[in-house]
Amino acid sequence: MSGCDGAPAVTKDGENDALYVKASESLRNQPIPQKLMEAMGVLMDEAWKAGVMVDTAGLLPSKDAFRARIADGKVTMTDGPFAEAKEVVGGYAIMDFKTREDAAAWTRKFMEVHIVGWPEWQGECEVRPMYAADQVPGDCN
């Protein structure tokens, strides 16, 4: 698997991956269970100590957000919540994985923490390689 510019889709040392956690907006409007927060804290501590965590944060529900959209050469701004959205990004992490297998293993751990800490939660985690500072995006047609 490769990126649109032919670069490997699994980042090399010094490059990062972005993880986006998506879930239904209805779940984002519920309080996050303490059990999940505690389990996530343990996993994040493990990731920092392992040297794979670069940055992470949860995001507030979309009722506190706005969107900017370009259509027909004009910018429009829309305040949340976004009723048309089936899933919204609820958090992110920037991580430094050495291999695709490492990325998959850490992502699985992350998702399993949700199973333990919030059994009703349903969602997904999208993992996307990031361009390194010295990469110029290629043709992504």
C-alpha positions as CSV (number, residue, x, y, z in Angstrom):
1,M,0.0,0.0,0.0
2,S,1.4,3.4,-0.8
3,G,0.4,7.1,-0.5
4,C,-0.7,9.2,-3.5
5,D,2.8,10.3,-4.1
6,G,4.2,6.7,-4.1
7,A,5.5,7.1,-0.5
8,P,4.8,4.1,1.8
9,A,1.4,4.3,3.5
10,V,3.1,3.4,6.8
11,T,5.3,6.2,8.0
12,K,9.0,5.8,8.5
13,D,10.9,6.9,11.6
14,G,10.4,10.6,12.1
15,E,7.1,10.7,10.3
16,N,3.7,10.5,12.0
17,D,0.3,9.0,11.7
18,A,-3.0,10.8,12.6
19,L,-5.7,8.8,14.3
20,Y,-9.2,10.1,14.1
21,V,-11.9,8.7,16.4
22,K,-15.4,8.8,15.0
23,A,-18.7,8.0,16.7
24,S,-22.3,9.1,16.4
25,E,-23.1,12.6,17.6
26,S,-25.7,11.2,20.0
27,L,-22.8,9.4,21.9
28,R,-20.8,12.6,21.9
29,N,-23.6,14.3,23.8
30,Q,-23.4,11.8,26.6
31,P,-21.0,12.1,29.5
32,I,-17.9,10.0,28.9
33,P,-17.8,7.2,31.5
34,Q,-15.2,7.5,34.2
35,K,-14.2,3.9,33.5
36,L,-13.3,4.8,30.0
37,M,-11.3,7.9,31.1
38,E,-9.3,5.8,33.6
39,A,-8.6,3.1,31.1
40,M,-7.7,5.6,28.4
41,G,-5.3,7.4,30.9
42,V,-3.5,4.1,31.5
43,L,-3.2,3.4,27.7
44,M,-2.0,7.0,26.9
45,D,0.6,6.8,29.7
46,E,1.8,3.5,28.1
47,A,2.0,5.2,24.7
48,W,3.9,8.2,26.0
49,K,6.4,5.9,27.8
50,A,6.8,3.8,24.6
51,G,7.6,6.9,22.7
52,V,4.8,6.5,20.1
53,M,2.5,9.3,21.4
54,V,3.2,12.8,19.9
55,D,-0.1,14.5,20.8
56,T,-3.7,13.7,21.6
57,A,-7.0,15.3,22.7
58,G,-10.7,14.7,22.9
59,L,-13.0,17.1,21.1
60,L,-16.1,18.7,22.5
61,P,-19.5,17.8,20.8
62,S,-20.3,19.6,17.6
63,K,-22.9,21.8,19.3
64,D,-19.8,23.8,20.4
65,A,-18.3,23.9,16.9
66,F,-18.7,25.5,13.5
67,R,-17.8,24.6,9.9
68,A,-16.5,26.6,7.1
69,R,-17.4,25.4,3.6
70,I,-16.4,26.5,0.1
71,A,-19.0,26.1,-2.7
72,D,-19.3,28.0,-5.9
73,G,-16.4,30.2,-4.9
74,K,-18.0,31.4,-1.7
75,V,-17.2,30.6,2.0
76,T,-20.2,29.9,4.2
77,M,-20.0,29.4,8.0
78,T,-22.4,27.0,9.8
79,D,-22.7,26.7,13.6
80,G,-23.1,23.3,15.2
81,P,-24.6,20.9,16.0
82,F,-24.5,19.3,12.6
83,A,-27.8,17.3,12.4
84,E,-26.9,15.8,9.0
85,A,-23.7,14.2,10.4
86,K,-24.1,10.5,11.1
87,E,-20.6,10.4,12.7
88,V,-18.4,13.1,14.0
89,V,-14.7,13.2,15.0
90,G,-14.6,12.9,18.7
91,G,-10.9,13.0,19.3
92,Y,-7.5,12.6,17.6
93,A,-4.0,11.4,18.3
94,I,-0.7,12.0,16.5
95,M,1.5,9.0,16.9
96,D,4.9,7.9,15.6
97,F,4.7,4.2,14.5
98,K,7.6,2.4,12.9
99,T,5.5,-0.1,11.0
100,R,2.0,-0.7,9.8
101,E,1.9,-3.6,12.3
102,D,2.8,-1.3,15.2
103,A,0.0,1.1,14.0
104,A,-2.5,-1.7,13.9
105,A,-1.5,-3.1,17.3
106,W,-1.8,0.3,19.1
107,T,-5.0,1.1,17.3
108,R,-6.5,-2.3,18.4
109,K,-5.5,-1.5,22.0
110,F,-7.1,1.9,21.7
111,M,-10.4,0.4,20.4
112,E,-10.4,-2.4,23.0
113,V,-10.1,0.3,25.8
114,H,-13.5,1.6,24.5
115,I,-15.0,-1.9,24.7
116,V,-14.0,-2.2,28.3
117,G,-14.6,1.4,29.4
118,W,-17.8,2.1,27.5
119,P,-19.4,-1.1,26.2
120,E,-22.3,0.7,24.5
121,W,-19.9,2.9,22.4
122,Q,-19.7,2.2,18.7
123,G,-17.4,3.9,16.3
124,E,-14.3,3.7,14.3
125,C,-10.7,4.9,14.3
126,E,-9.2,6.0,11.0
127,V,-5.4,5.9,10.8
128,R,-3.8,8.1,8.2
129,P,-0.1,8.7,7.5
130,M,1.0,12.3,7.6
131,Y,3.4,14.0,5.3
132,A,6.8,14.6,6.8
133,A,8.1,18.1,6.9
134,D,10.4,17.5,3.9
135,Q,7.8,15.8,1.7
136,V,5.9,17.7,-0.9
137,P,2.5,16.3,-1.7
138,G,2.5,14.6,-5.1
139,D,-0.3,14.1,-7.6
140,C,-3.2,12.7,-5.6
141,N,-5.6,12.1,-8.5
